[in-house]
Amino acid sequence: MSRLSNSVTRSVVLCDRRGDPTGVADLVQAHEGDGKLHKAFSVFVFRNAGTEVLLQQRSRRKKLFALRWANTCCSHPASQNEALAEVAQRRLHDELGFSVPVREVGSFVYQAKDPGSGLSEYEHDTVLVGEAPSELAVEPNPTEIAAWRWVPVVDLQSDLAANAERYAPWLPMALRIALAGVAGPLDAERENG
């Protein structure tokens, strides 16, 4: 879920397994070896009453899990002081050219080594969800995204089970949390909105 760039040095927020900050580390160093546990976020944008989700195929320029399909967008908060929903909305705009309101629905810790690069993800990943209007202009940033598509959730679940290697390793667990957070609350927001 990282955007590792050779030209930009960024820091990530190190944390414990509960997500409590413990310091900072250089982005690249945090992904070397087995990785250092750090904060990350995964955004899922749904439409059509939560029946479809926007996926992106990670750019071939990504240092970790290049060309794998993943959730709508993901990244790392640069500071422990920023509201995660604001950071996520900015990231949506940077990667896909749009922004929608998002809210946190859960978190989890995972660790995965990329066989292509030898780098590792070791992240406390907070999952955020949002709902898009049926017509949404998507303008992907080619540095970040190779392709994108709206996918029926049931089709994604079936393909994840049959072809896990096509997808980023965090996607199955993050999707379960996103779907649990979308069931009910988004419906309630629509009824009250």
C-alpha positions in Angstrom: 0.0 0.0 0.0 3.0 2.2 -0.2 4.1 4.8 -2.6 7.8 4.4 -2.5 9.7 6.9 -4.6 13.4 7.3 -5.2 13.1 11.0 -5.7 11.1 11.9 -2.5 12.0 11.0 1.0 9.0 10.6 3.2 8.4 9.5 6.7 5.9 7.1 8.2 4.4 7.0 11.7 5.7 3.9 13.5 3.2 2.4 15.9 2.4 -0.6 18.2 -0.2 -3.3 17.4 -3.0 -1.1 18.8 -2.0 1.7 16.4 -0.5 4.0 19.1 2.4 6.0 17.6 5.9 5.1 18.8 8.0 7.3 16.5 8.8 7.9 12.8 10.9 6.2 10.2 12.0 6.8 6.6 9.4 5.3 4.2 11.9 3.1 2.4 13.5 1.8 5.6 10.1 1.0 7.1 9.6 -1.5 4.2 13.0 -3.2 4.2 13.6 -6.7 5.6 10.5 -7.8 7.5 9.3 -4.2 7.7 8.7 -1.9 10.7 5.1 -1.7 12.0 3.7 1.6 10.9 0.3 3.3 10.3 -1.4 3.0 6.9 -5.0 3.4 5.6 -7.1 1.7 3.0 -10.1 3.5 1.4 -13.0 1.7 -0.3 -15.4 3.8 -2.3 -18.7 2.1 -3.0 -21.7 3.0 -5.2 -25.2 1.6 -6.0 -26.1 1.0 -2.4 -22.8 -0.6 -1.6 -23.1 -3.3 -4.3 -20.1 -2.1 -6.3 -16.6 -1.0 -5.3 -14.0 1.0 -7.1 -10.7 -1.0 -7.5 -7.4 0.2 -8.8 -4.6 -1.7 -10.4 -1.4 -0.5 -8.8 1.1 1.2 -11.2 4.1 -0.8 -12.4 6.2 2.0 -10.8 5.1 0.9 -7.3 7.9 -0.7 -5.3 5.5 -3.1 -3.6 2.9 -5.3 -5.2 3.1 -3.5 -8.6 0.3 -4.3 -11.0 -1.8 -6.0 -8.4 -5.4 -5.0 -8.0 -6.2 -3.2 -4.7 -8.9 -1.2 -3.0 -9.8 2.3 -4.2 -6.7 3.9 -2.7 -4.3 3.6 0.2 -1.3 5.3 1.7 0.3 6.4 5.0 -0.5 9.3 7.2 2.5 11.6 7.2 1.7 12.9 10.7 0.0 11.6 13.8 -1.7 14.9 14.2 -3.8 14.9 11.0 -7.4 13.6 10.9 -7.2 10.4 8.9 -10.4 11.1 6.9 -8.9 14.4 5.6 -5.6 12.6 4.6 -7.7 9.9 2.9 -9.8 12.4 1.0 -6.6 14.2 -0.2 -5.2 10.8 -1.3 -8.3 10.0 -3.2 -8.0 13.3 -5.1 -4.2 12.8 -5.7 -4.7 9.2 -7.1 -8.1 9.3 -8.7 -9.0 13.0 -9.2 -12.1 13.0 -7.0 -13.0 13.1 -3.3 -16.0 11.8 -1.4 -16.7 11.9 2.4 -15.2 8.9 4.1 -15.3 7.5 7.6 -13.3 5.0 9.6 -14.8 1.5 10.1 -12.1 -0.6 11.6 -8.4 -1.6 11.5 -6.1 -4.6 11.4 -2.4 -5.5 11.4 -0.9 -7.5 8.6 2.6 -8.4 7.3 3.4 -9.4 3.7 6.6 -9.7 1.7 6.5 -8.7 -1.9 8.2 -11.5 -3.9 9.1 -9.1 -6.7 11.0 -6.5 -4.8 11.9 -8.3 -1.5 10.3 -5.4 0.4 7.7 -5.9 3.1 4.5 -4.4 4.3 4.0 -4.4 8.1 1.1 -2.1 8.8 -1.6 -1.1 11.2 -4.1 -0.5 8.5 -7.2 1.7 9.2 -10.1 1.0 6.8 -12.2 3.9 5.6 -15.4 3.8 3.5 -17.3 6.3 1.4 -20.1 6.3 -1.1 -19.9 7.8 -4.6 -22.7 9.1 -6.7 -23.7 6.8 -9.6 -21.9 9.2 -12.0 -18.4 10.0 -10.9 -15.6 11.4 -13.0 -12.5 9.3 -12.3 -9.2 10.8 -13.5 -6.4 8.4 -12.4 -2.9 9.5 -11.8 -0.7 7.3 -14.1 2.2 7.4 -11.6 -0.1 5.7 -9.1 -2.6 3.7 -11.1 -2.3 1.4 -14.1 -6.0 0.8 -14.5 -9.3 1.1 -12.5 -12.8 -0.4 -12.6 -16.1 -0.7 -10.8 -16.6 -4.2 -9.7 -19.7 -5.9 -8.1 -18.7 -6.9 -4.6 -20.0 -10.4 -5.1 -17.7 -10.8 -8.2 -14.7 -9.4 -6.3 -15.3 -11.9 -3.4 -15.4 -14.8 -5.8 -12.3 -13.8 -7.8 -10.4 -13.1 -4.6 -11.1 -16.7 -3.5 -10.1 -18.1 -6.9 -7.2 -15.8 -7.9 -5.7 -14.3 -4.8 -2.4 -13.7 -6.6 -4.0 -11.0 -8.7 -4.7 -8.9 -5.7 -2.7 -7.0 -3.0 -2.3 -9.1 0.1 -4.2 -6.7 2.4 -7.3 -6.6 0.2 -9.2 -9.6 1.6 -9.0 -8.6 5.2 -9.6 -4.9 4.5 -12.6 -5.7 2.3 -14.2 -7.8 5.1 -13.9 -4.8 7.5 -15.1 -2.4 4.8 -18.2 -4.5 4.1 -19.0 -4.9 7.8 -18.8 -1.1 8.1 -20.9 -0.4 5.1 -23.7 -2.8 6.0 -26.2 -0.7 7.8 -24.4 2.6 8.5 -24.5 3.8 4.9 -28.1 2.7 4.6 -28.9 4.7 7.8 -27.1 7.7 6.4 -29.1 7.6 3.2 -32.4 7.3 5.1 -31.4 10.2 7.4 -29.8 12.3 4.6 
